[in-house]
């Protein structure tokens, strides 16, 4: 344990130098940062909404729009179930809150179970017949409230994934009332980017093109039943004239984007594209569709606009494909993010938007900084008084720990909030725990009668396993928090993991290196602790 090869020394010094450079922008004013060479890091640790302000959006769930689309789908299900049951019907209509129709009496038989038929459509539907024989299917008030609450919860989760995919921005995303969502993103002064990201439902579907409809009929809207004309997405049109093109696609969804399991931006023939991957069921359906429709066009539709409509040249059996369009690198990344986050179950309308100032601001930063310096100072004094020269080595390791944490936060873009400042102050005490374990073990070895070098050797060797075990268990907890948490929980998990790793480096590597250098130079006869 008292051997320290030259390559290890070089590695430790390189890591310290690297994180010193990444921490430097946080210590310099902006006027100096802009003058630094281009190869120098320039990213500061981003501050949270409570420290630097940001963008504020109030979103409203468009529940009527969802119900309109939902009832249209239920109407098709009603038609299918009645046909399966060999029941004739008349005047089948769907509104935003009900489906109405009349069953032809002559098609009813003694064995007909209408209740079972309606339950097959949706068990939550309520059926009622009036004196004229019109059947009405709708949802009661309690069911509608539950549905709206479920949609809002799902929307909040998807908004969080879109805004904070990496888990380090710590946005404030919370529900307000029955149908509204508050979104606050720290440091984002212009809410335009946020509005663009959240304004898309990102519902992707795949439809076959009705090849029997001419381009002129599609443009004129002269379409047969079961076919609809969808416009070309403006951002995906290679030619401005193509932006006005309308595609005659079958209304029936051949494949749903809900079966996607992954999407990433990449390049194909030097052009930005989006790679996508289906789950097992989606891959099977995708293979069947491409096998049965070779040489037919297959439209990729996002939010009722056609991104691309390539011709199926051969069967695609792997469940993977690419979406080509007139993408830029930014738009391809944006589409991939939207597909990974999932489609919003209903449109979100922006009710209010504004840029907000810091709620705590300079006073909080000043108070937090003062507390941090006070905490560091007390820890430094304690280590000097308790362990003398070795305490001084541990204090140097504490400085390295602080530099690594700040530098890594800047590199990863981990947002620093007021609770984060308190967390850093707390880690100042935790950072010397490993050194305390080592030093106390060395004292025990001295009490057992060992001389200086064997005592130091045993202290490092025997404390090492305890240090590693305790930090690994904490890392596992951080990994679980990151995997199952969201928002500020994920941010805390990232900060916790960074603190653990930097503590391990500072105590096991850096402090040990200093002690070994001291031993080689002074050849001590006793341990100065």
C-alpha positions in Angstrom: 0.0 0.0 0.0 3.0 2.3 0.4 4.2 1.8 -3.1 3.1 4.5 -5.6 4.3 3.9 -9.2 5.2 6.8 -11.4 2.2 6.3 -13.7 -0.1 6.6 -10.8 1.6 9.9 -9.8 1.1 11.1 -13.4 -2.5 10.1 -13.4 -3.3 11.8 -10.1 -1.6 15.0 -11.2 -3.4 14.9 -14.6 -6.8 14.5 -13.0 -6.1 17.3 -10.5 -4.9 19.6 -13.3 -7.9 18.7 -15.5 -10.5 19.4 -12.9 -8.7 22.6 -11.8 -9.1 23.9 -15.4 -12.8 22.9 -15.5 -13.4 24.6 -12.1 -11.6 27.8 -13.2 -14.5 29.4 -15.1 -16.6 29.4 -11.9 -14.0 31.5 -10.2 -13.4 34.0 -13.0 -15.7 36.8 -14.1 -17.4 36.5 -17.5 -15.3 39.3 -18.9 -12.2 37.1 -18.3 -13.8 33.9 -19.4 -14.6 35.1 -22.9 -10.9 35.9 -23.3 -9.7 32.4 -22.5 -8.2 30.3 -25.3 -10.7 28.1 -27.2 -9.2 24.9 -25.9 -9.9 26.0 -22.3 -13.2 24.8 -20.7 -15.8 27.6 -20.3 -18.9 25.9 -18.8 -19.9 27.2 -15.4 -22.0 25.3 -12.9 -25.6 26.2 -13.9 -27.6 27.7 -11.1 -31.1 26.7 -10.2 -34.3 28.7 -10.5 -34.1 29.9 -6.9 -30.6 31.4 -7.6 -30.7 32.7 -11.2 -34.3 32.7 -12.4 -35.5 31.0 -15.6 -38.6 30.4 -17.8 -42.1 29.8 -16.5 -44.9 28.2 -18.5 -48.5 27.4 -17.4 -49.9 24.6 -19.6 -53.5 23.4 -19.9 -54.5 19.9 -20.9 -56.8 20.1 -23.9 -59.2 17.5 -22.6 -62.0 18.2 -25.1 -59.6 17.6 -28.0 -58.6 14.3 -26.5 -62.2 13.3 -26.0 -63.1 14.2 -29.6 -60.4 11.9 -30.9 -61.1 9.2 -28.3 -64.8 9.2 -29.2 -64.0 9.0 -32.9 -62.0 5.9 -32.1 -64.7 4.4 -30.0 -67.2 5.0 -32.8 -65.0 2.7 -35.0 -64.9 0.1 -32.3 -68.7 0.2 -32.0 -69.0 -0.3 -35.7 -66.6 -3.3 -35.5 -68.3 -4.9 -32.5 -71.8 -4.5 -34.0 -70.7 -6.1 -37.3 -69.0 -9.0 -35.4 -72.3 -9.6 -33.6 -74.3 -9.4 -36.9 -76.3 -6.5 -35.7 -77.6 -3.9 -38.2 -77.4 -0.2 -37.1 -78.4 3.2 -38.3 -77.2 6.8 -37.7 -73.9 6.0 -35.9 -72.5 9.4 -34.8 -69.8 10.5 -32.3 -69.7 13.8 -30.5 -67.1 15.0 -27.9 -68.9 13.2 -25.1 -71.2 10.5 -26.5 -71.8 8.0 -29.3 -75.3 7.5 -30.6 -76.9 5.0 -32.9 -80.0 2.9 -33.5 -79.9 -0.9 -33.8 -82.2 -2.3 -36.4 -84.7 -4.4 -34.4 -85.0 -7.2 -37.0 -81.3 -8.1 -36.4 -81.8 -8.7 -32.7 -82.1 -12.3 -31.5 -83.0 -13.8 -28.1 -79.4 -14.6 -27.6 -78.1 -11.1 -28.2 -76.3 -9.7 -25.1 -76.0 -5.9 -25.7 -74.4 -5.4 -22.3 -71.6 -7.8 -23.2 -71.1 -6.1 -26.5 -70.8 -2.6 -24.9 -68.3 -4.0 -22.3 -66.2 -5.3 -25.1 -66.0 -1.8 -26.5 -65.1 -0.2 -23.1 -66.2 -1.5 -19.7 -66.4 2.1 -18.4 -69.0 3.1 -20.9 -72.6 3.7 -19.7 -75.4 2.7 -22.1 -78.9 4.3 -22.2 -81.9 3.9 -24.6 -84.5 6.5 -25.2 -88.2 6.1 -26.3 -87.3 6.4 -30.0 -84.8 3.5 -29.8 -81.6 5.7 -29.9 -78.8 4.2 -27.9 -76.3 6.6 -26.2 -72.9 5.4 -25.0 -71.0 7.8 -22.7 -68.9 8.1 -19.6 -70.3 9.2 -16.2 -68.9 12.2 -14.4 -66.7 10.2 -12.0 -65.1 8.2 -14.9 -64.4 11.4 -16.8 -62.7 12.9 -13.8 -60.5 9.8 -13.3 -59.6 9.8 -17.0 -58.6 13.5 -16.9 -56.5 13.0 -13.8 -54.8 10.0 -15.4 -54.0 12.0 -18.5 -52.6 14.9 -16.5 -50.4 12.6 -14.5 -49.1 10.9 -17.7 -48.6 14.3 -19.3 -46.5 15.5 -16.4 -44.3 12.5 -16.6 -43.7 13.0 -20.4 -43.1 16.7 -20.0 -40.5 15.9 -17.3 -38.8 13.4 -19.6 -38.7 15.9 -22.5 -37.4 18.8 -20.4 -35.0 16.9 -18.2 -34.0 13.7 -20.1 -30.5 13.6 -18.5 -31.9 14.3 -15.0 -29.6 17.2 -14.2 -31.6 20.4 -14.9 -33.8 20.1 -11.9 -36.9 21.8 -13.4 -40.0 22.5 -11.3 -42.9 20.5 -12.9 -46.1 20.2 -10.9 -49.8 20.0 -11.4 -52.2 22.9 -10.7 -55.9 22.1 -10.3 -57.6 19.5 -12.5 -56.1 20.3 -15.9 -53.0 22.5 -15.6 -49.2 22.0 -15.3 -46.6 24.4 -14.1 -43.2 24.2 -15.7 -40.2 26.2 -14.5 -36.8 25.7 -16.0 -33.8 27.4 -14.4 -31.5 29.5 -16.5 -33.7 29.4 -19.6 -34.3 33.1 -20.3 -36.2 32.7 -23.5 -39.2 30.2 -23.2 -39.5 29.9 -27.0 -37.3 26.7 -27.1 -39.3 25.2 -24.2 -42.6 26.1 -25.9 -41.4 24.4 -29.1 -40.4 21.3 -27.3 -43.7 21.0 -25.3 -46.0 22.2 -28.0 -45.8 19.0 -30.1 -48.0 16.0 -29.2 -45.3 13.8 -30.8 -47.8 11.1 -31.7 -46.2 9.0 -34.4 -48.2 6.6 -36.6 -47.5 4.6 -39.7 -50.0 4.4 -42.6 -50.1 2.8 -46.0 -50.7 5.2 -48.9 -53.9 4.6 -51.0 -52.2 4.2 -54.4 -55.6 4.2 -56.2 -56.1 7.9 -55.4 -54.5 10.3 -57.8 -52.5 13.3 -56.8 -55.1 15.7 -58.2 -57.9 13.9 -56.2 -55.8 14.1 -53.0 -55.2 17.8 -53.5 -58.9 18.4 -54.2 -60.0 16.3 -51.2 -61.9 13.8 -53.4 -61.3 10.7 -51.3 -63.0 7.4 -50.9 -64.2 6.2 -47.5 -61.4 5.1 -45.1 -58.9 7.5 -46.7 -57.7 10.9 -45.5 -55.4 13.6 -47.0 -52.5 14.6 -44.8 -50.1 17.5 -45.5 -46.4 17.2 -45.8 -44.5 18.4 -42.7 -43.0 21.7 -43.7 -39.7 21.0 -41.9 -39.3 17.7 -43.8 -40.0 18.9 -47.3 -36.9 18.9 -49.6 -38.6 21.2 -52.1 -40.8 24.2 -51.0 -43.4 23.0 -53.5 -43.6 19.7 -51.7 -44.8 21.5 -48.5 -48.2 21.9 -50.2 -48.4 18.3 -51.1 -51.1 16.2 -49.5 -50.8 12.4 -49.2 -53.9 10.1 -49.5 -53.3 7.8 -46.5 -55.5 5.1 -45.2 -57.3 6.2 -42.0 -56.5 2.9 -40.3 -53.3 3.0 -38.4 -51.0 0.2 -39.7 -48.5 0.6 -36.9 -48.5 2.8 -33.8 -45.5 4.7 -32.5 -46.3 3.5 -29.0 -44.5 0.3 -29.9 -41.2 2.2 -30.4 -38.6 1.4 -27.8 -35.8 3.7 -28.9 -34.9 6.6 -31.2 -31.6 8.3 -31.9 -30.3 10.9 -34.4 -27.6 9.5 -36.8 -26.4 10.0 -40.3 -27.2 8.1 -43.6 -25.3 9.0 -46.7 -24.0 12.1 -44.9 -27.5 13.4 -44.1 -29.1 13.6 -40.6 -31.7 10.9 -40.0 -33.5 9.3 -37.0 -33.0 5.6 -36.3 -35.9 3.9 -34.5 -36.3 0.5 -32.9 -39.6 -1.3 -32.2 -40.3 -3.7 -29.4 -41.0 -7.4 -30.1 -44.7 -6.9 -31.0 -43.9 -3.8 -33.1 -41.0 -5.6 -34.9 -43.4 -8.5 -35.8 -46.1 -6.2 -37.1 -43.5 -4.1 -39.0 -42.1 -7.2 -40.7 -45.6 -8.4 -41.7 -46.5 -5.0 -43.1 -43.3 -4.7 -45.2 -43.5 -8.3 -46.4 -47.1 -7.8 -47.6 -46.7 -4.4 -49.2 -43.5 -4.4 -51.2 -43.3 -1.6 -53.8 -46.0 0.4 -51.9 -45.5 3.7 -50.1 -45.5 3.7 -46.3 -46.1 7.1 -44.7 -44.5 8.1 -41.4 -46.9 10.5 -39.7 -46.1 12.8 -36.8 -48.9 14.9 -35.3 -51.0 14.4 -38.5 -48.3 15.5 -40.8 -46.3 13.2 -43.1 -42.6 13.3 -42.4 -41.7 10.9 -45.2 -43.4 8.3 -47.4 -40.8 6.0 -48.7 -41.5 3.0 -51.0 -41.1 -0.4 -49.3 -38.3 -2.1 -51.4 -38.1 -5.3 -49.4 -39.2 -6.8 -46.1 -37.7 -5.3 -43.0 -37.3 -8.1 -40.4 -35.1 -6.6 -37.7 -37.6 -4.2 -36.2 -35.3 -1.3 -37.0 -35.6 1.5 -39.5 -34.7 5.1 -40.3 -36.8 8.2 -40.8 -35.5 10.4 -43.5 -36.5 14.0 -44.1 -35.1 17.4 -44.6 -33.6 17.2 -41.2 -30.9 19.3 -39.6 -28.8 17.9 -36.8 -30.8 19.9 -34.3 -34.2 18.8 -35.7 -33.2 15.2 -35.9 -32.0 15.3 -32.3 -35.3 17.0 -31.3 -37.4 14.4 -33.0 -35.4 11.5 -31.5 -35.9 13.1 -28.0 -39.6 13.5 -28.5 -40.0 9.9 -29.6 -37.9 8.6 -26.7 -39.9 10.6 -24.2 -43.2 9.4 -25.7 -46.3 11.0 -27.1 -48.4 13.4 -25.1 -51.8 11.8 -24.5 -53.5 15.1 -25.3 -52.5 18.5 -26.6 -51.1 21.0 -24.1 -52.2 24.7 -24.5 -49.9 27.4 -23.2 -52.0 29.6 -20.9 -49.3 31.8 -19.5 -45.6 32.3 -20.2 -42.9 34.5 -18.7 -39.3 34.8 -17.7 -38.9 34.8 -13.9 -36.2 36.4 -11.8 -34.4 34.6 -8.9 -36.6 34.2 -5.8 -33.6 34.2 -3.5 -30.8 35.6 -5.7 -27.6 37.2 -4.5 -28.4 37.1 -0.8 -28.9 33.3 -1.0 -25.7 32.8 -3.0 -23.8 35.0 -0.5 -25.2 33.2 2.5 -24.6 29.8 1.0 -21.1 30.6 0.0 -20.4 32.0 3.5 -21.8 28.8 5.1 -19.7 26.7 2.7 -16.5 28.5 3.6 -17.3 28.4 7.3 -17.9 24.6 7.1 -14.7 24.0 5.2 -12.8 26.2 7.6 -14.1 24.3 10.7 -13.3 20.9 9.0 -9.8 22.1 8.2 -9.2 23.3 11.7 -10.5 20.1 13.2 -8.3 17.9 11.0 -5.2 19.9 11.9 -5.9 19.8 15.6 -6.8 16.1 15.6 -4.2 14.7 13.2 -1.4 17.3 12.8 0.6 16.8 9.7 -1.6 14.0 8.4 -4.6 16.3 9.0 -2.9 18.8 6.8 -2.6 16.2 4.0 -6.3 15.4 4.5 -7.1 19.1 4.2 -5.3 19.3 0.8 -7.3 16.2 -0.2 -10.5 18.1 0.8 -9.5 21.0 -1.5 -9.0 18.5 -4.4 -12.4 16.9 -3.6 -14.1 20.3 -3.8 -12.4 21.1 -7.1 -13.4 17.8 -8.6 -17.1 18.2 -7.5 -17.4 21.7 -8.9 -15.5 20.8 -12.1 -17.6 17.7 -12.7 -20.8 19.6 -12.1 -19.8 22.2 -14.7 -18.9 19.5 -17.3 -22.1 17.5 -16.8 -24.4 20.6 -16.5 -25.6 19.5 -13.0 -27.8 22.4 -11.7 -26.8 23.9 -8.4 -29.7 25.0 -6.2 -29.8 26.3 -2.7 -30.3 22.8 -1.3 -27.3 21.8 -3.5 -25.1 24.4 -1.7 -26.2 22.9 1.6 -25.3 19.4 0.2 -21.8 20.6 -0.7 -21.3 21.9 2.8 -22.4 18.6 4.1 -20.0 16.7 1.9 -17.1 18.7 3.3 -17.5 16.7 6.5 -18.1 13.5 4.7 -15.1 13.9 2.4 -12.7 13.4 5.3 -14.4 10.3 6.7 -12.1 8.0 4.7 -9.1 9.8 6.1 -10.4 9.6 9.6 -10.8 5.8 9.3 -7.3 5.4 7.9 -5.7 7.7 10.6 -7.5 6.1 13.5 -6.5 2.7 12.2 -2.9 3.9 12.1 -3.2 5.0 15.7 -4.5 1.6 16.7 -1.6 -0.1 15.0 0.8 2.2 16.8 -0.9 1.3 20.1 -0.3 -2.4 19.3 3.4 -1.7 19.2 4.1 -1.4 15.5 6.7 1.1 14.3 5.9 4.0 11.9 6.1 2.3 8.5 4.3 -1.0 9.3 1.7 1.0 11.2 1.0 3.3 8.2 1.1 0.3 5.9 -1.5 -1.6 8.0 -3.6 1.5 8.5 -4.1 2.0 4.8 -4.5 -1.8 4.0 -7.0 -2.6 6.8 -9.1 0.5 6.3 -9.2 0.2 2.5 -11.9 -2.5 2.4 -14.2 -0.7 4.9 -13.9 2.5 2.8 -14.7 0.7 -0.5 -17.6 -1.2 1.0 -19.3 1.8 2.5 -18.9 3.9 -0.6 -20.1 1.2 -3.0 -23.3 0.8 -0.9 -23.9 4.5 -1.2 -23.2 4.4 -4.9 -25.8 1.7 -5.3 -28.3 3.9 -3.4 -27.5 6.8 -5.8 -28.0 4.5 -8.8 -31.4 3.5 -7.6 -32.4 7.1 -6.9 -31.3 8.1 -10.4 -33.1 5.1 -12.0 -36.4 5.4 -10.2 -36.4 9.1 -9.3 -37.2 12.2 -11.3 -36.5 15.9 -11.3 -34.5 17.1 -8.2 -34.2 13.5 -7.0 -32.2 12.6 -10.1 -30.1 15.7 -9.7 -29.4 14.8 -6.0 -28.4 11.3 -7.1 -25.9 12.7 -9.7 -24.4 15.0 -7.1 -24.2 12.2 -4.5 -22.4 9.9 -6.9 -19.9 12.7 -7.9 -19.2 13.4 -4.2 -18.6 9.7 -3.5 -16.2 9.2 -6.4 -14.3 12.4 -5.7 -14.0 11.4 -2.0 -12.6 8.0 -3.0 -10.0 9.7 -5.2 -9.1 12.4 -2.7 -8.6 10.0 0.2 -7.4 6.8 -1.3 -5.2 8.2 -4.1 -4.3 11.9 -3.5 -3.8 11.9 0.3 -2.0 8.5 0.2 0.3 9.9 -2.5 1.3 12.9 -0.3 1.9 10.6 2.7 4.1 8.3 0.6 6.1 11.3 -0.7 6.6 12.5 2.9 7.8 9.0 4.0 10.3 8.7 1.2 11.7 12.1 2.0 11.8 12.1 5.8 12.1 8.3 6.6 10.2 8.9 9.9 10.8 6.9 13.1 7.3 7.8 14.5 3.9 8.7 13.2 3.0 12.4 13.7 -0.7 11.9 14.6 
